[in-house]
Amino acid sequence: MLPRPFDFVRAGSAGEASAILAESDGAKVIAGGQSLVPMMSLGLVTPTCLVDITGLELDGVEVLGGLVRIGALTRHRELERSAELRSVLPLAAEAAAVIGNPRVRNRGTFGGSLSHADPTAELCAVALAHGGRVSLEGPEGERSVEIEDFLIGYFETAARQGELLTGAELALPSPGSGTAFVEIAERDGDFATAGAAVILTLDEGRERCAAARVVVIGIDGLPVRLAEVEELCVGEAVTDSLLDAAAAIVERVAMAEDDAFVSARHRVRCARACTGRALRIAFERARGERQ
Ligand SMILES: Cc1cc2nc3c(=O)[nH]c(=O)nc-3n(C[C@H](O)[C@H](O)[C@H](O)COP(=O)(O)OP(=O)(O)OC[C@H]3O[C@@H](n4cnc5c(N)ncnc54)[C@H](O)[C@@H]3O)c2cc1C
């Protein structure tokens, strides 16, 4: 199917982009185009105007104390490949490496992924696992929103009309923390059936967890932070019995539904498996027992 005709504007500044977006309901940002263009081709969205933001200086990653700022136009490929970024944000690197295929990773952007808010988007799960704030620029100026409050539903964010996501500041875990991103997809390159992003920080003895952040995808219409599993980990080592208890929590809180591709039951089983594997790997990495 061919997309309907549309205007195309190359924005010269974030302010210009937001002014165009605020003026017209039918205007949409285009960044990497890896979600928007397929949706236009399928007739699922019919923008009257595309506002291309790829000329703006919104890419790159900067460490600011205990935070890392990721520009909206940072490509998945950069998160995956840059040696420097891999050491600062290993969770993002591991997750970015399993997004789609190399073509998608070359074009797709961090800001596009957060704004599109696909329920199984790896980078949404990573952002939620780190915690932090997204920055938005709109007709009324700049504001920032907690990531937990930004991702509000199935392909739904708290961005208002006319707002452009310019980047995010993610909290960096304490040095020596272990992270892991694990997902299951039906075929290589497919969207995940389910997945889990885990950050574990050990106590001084390095035998038990002092803090945990656990996010699961595939069990609801958006990534879910599992506070109960996080609490379960604190003060404990990751053992088989802890993993059984974590799996039971995933099973209990899951709101997955059958869809055209897989059953809800299958998604929940995959989510349980991913959560267990990610917890074990993050723990072993924190203890220096695996890469
Ligand atoms: C074959 C294939 C496989 C894929 N597999 C995966 C996968 O496994 N996991 C995954 O997460 N994604 C996957 N994707 C999607 C891909 O990762 C996209 O790159 C990403 O979701 C969106 O980034 P983008 O820059 O391409 O955004 P675009 O497609 O340009 O935009 C997506 C949406 O976000 C809005 N938007 C973009 N940037 C901004 C911004 N800065 N501010 C406000 N709104 C903005 C657009 O208006 C649009 O509504 C796949 C895509 C394809 C084609």
PDBQT file of the ligand as one rigid body, heavy atoms in Angstrom, charges set to zero:
ROOT
HETATM    1  C1  LIG A 301      11.720  -5.110  10.715  1.00  0.00    +0.000 C 
HETATM    2  C2  LIG A 301      11.651  -4.278  11.964  1.00  0.00    +0.000 A 
HETATM    3  C3  LIG A 301      11.947  -4.873  13.182  1.00  0.00    +0.000 A 
HETATM    4  C4  LIG A 301      11.905  -4.114  14.357  1.00  0.00    +0.000 A 
HETATM    5  N1  LIG A 301      12.183  -4.728  15.528  1.00  0.00    +0.000 NA
HETATM    6  C5  LIG A 301      12.134  -4.025  16.663  1.00  0.00    +0.000 A 
HETATM    7  C6  LIG A 301      12.426  -4.633  17.914  1.00  0.00    +0.000 A 
HETATM    8  O1  LIG A 301      12.756  -5.813  18.005  1.00  0.00    +0.000 OA
HETATM    9  N2  LIG A 301      12.337  -3.835  19.023  1.00  0.00    +0.000 N 
HETATM   10  C7  LIG A 301      12.002  -2.503  18.968  1.00  0.00    +0.000 A 
HETATM   11  O2  LIG A 301      11.934  -1.844  20.008  1.00  0.00    +0.000 OA
HETATM   12  N3  LIG A 301      11.735  -1.919  17.801  1.00  0.00    +0.000 NA
HETATM   13  C8  LIG A 301      11.802  -2.627  16.657  1.00  0.00    +0.000 A 
HETATM   14  N4  LIG A 301      11.551  -2.006  15.486  1.00  0.00    +0.000 N 
HETATM   15  C9  LIG A 301      11.248  -0.548  15.511  1.00  0.00    +0.000 C 
HETATM   16  C10 LIG A 301      12.541   0.253  15.551  1.00  0.00    +0.000 C 
HETATM   17  O3  LIG A 301      13.313  -0.028  16.682  1.00  0.00    +0.000 OA
HETATM   18  C11 LIG A 301      12.311   1.742  15.546  1.00  0.00    +0.000 C 
HETATM   19  O4  LIG A 301      13.543   2.280  15.199  1.00  0.00    +0.000 OA
HETATM   20  C12 LIG A 301      11.906   2.448  16.816  1.00  0.00    +0.000 C 
HETATM   21  O5  LIG A 301      10.780   1.855  17.416  1.00  0.00    +0.000 OA
HETATM   22  C13 LIG A 301      11.482   3.868  16.525  1.00  0.00    +0.000 C 
HETATM   23  O6  LIG A 301      12.585   4.668  16.264  1.00  0.00    +0.000 OA
HETATM   24  P1  LIG A 301      12.642   5.560  14.940  1.00  0.00    +0.000 P 
HETATM   25  O7  LIG A 301      13.717   6.548  15.176  1.00  0.00    +0.000 OA
HETATM   26  O8  LIG A 301      12.751   4.711  13.755  1.00  0.00    +0.000 OA
HETATM   27  O9  LIG A 301      11.233   6.327  15.022  1.00  0.00    +0.000 OA
HETATM   28  P2  LIG A 301      10.225   6.727  13.868  1.00  0.00    +0.000 P 
HETATM   29  O10 LIG A 301       9.750   5.533  13.132  1.00  0.00    +0.000 OA
HETATM   30  O11 LIG A 301      10.778   7.844  13.073  1.00  0.00    +0.000 OA
HETATM   31  O12 LIG A 301       9.036   7.292  14.789  1.00  0.00    +0.000 OA
HETATM   32  C14 LIG A 301       8.268   6.426  15.592  1.00  0.00    +0.000 C 
HETATM   33  C15 LIG A 301       7.214   7.254  16.349  1.00  0.00    +0.000 C 
HETATM   34  O13 LIG A 301       7.841   8.070  17.323  1.00  0.00    +0.000 OA
HETATM   35  C16 LIG A 301       7.635   9.461  17.023  1.00  0.00    +0.000 C 
HETATM   36  N5  LIG A 301       8.919  10.105  17.289  1.00  0.00    +0.000 N 
HETATM   37  C17 LIG A 301      10.145   9.720  16.827  1.00  0.00    +0.000 A 
HETATM   38  N6  LIG A 301      11.110  10.458  17.389  1.00  0.00    +0.000 NA
HETATM   39  C18 LIG A 301      10.486  11.343  18.205  1.00  0.00    +0.000 A 
HETATM   40  C19 LIG A 301      10.943  12.384  19.078  1.00  0.00    +0.000 A 
HETATM   41  N7  LIG A 301      12.252  12.652  19.224  1.00  0.00    +0.000 N 
HETATM   42  N8  LIG A 301      10.021  13.098  19.755  1.00  0.00    +0.000 NA
HETATM   43  C20 LIG A 301       8.681  12.830  19.624  1.00  0.00    +0.000 A 
HETATM   44  N9  LIG A 301       8.194  11.861  18.839  1.00  0.00    +0.000 NA
HETATM   45  C21 LIG A 301       9.086  11.122  18.140  1.00  0.00    +0.000 A 
HETATM   46  C22 LIG A 301       7.177   9.511  15.574  1.00  0.00    +0.000 C 
HETATM   47  O14 LIG A 301       6.351  10.622  15.316  1.00  0.00    +0.000 OA
HETATM   48  C23 LIG A 301       6.424   8.204  15.453  1.00  0.00    +0.000 C 
HETATM   49  O15 LIG A 301       5.138   8.338  16.000  1.00  0.00    +0.000 OA
HETATM   50  C24 LIG A 301      11.565  -2.729  14.294  1.00  0.00    +0.000 A 
HETATM   51  C25 LIG A 301      11.299  -2.133  13.066  1.00  0.00    +0.000 A 
HETATM   52  C26 LIG A 301      11.332  -2.885  11.905  1.00  0.00    +0.000 A 
HETATM   53  C27 LIG A 301      11.038  -2.209  10.593  1.00  0.00    +0.000 C 
ENDROOT
TORSDOF 0
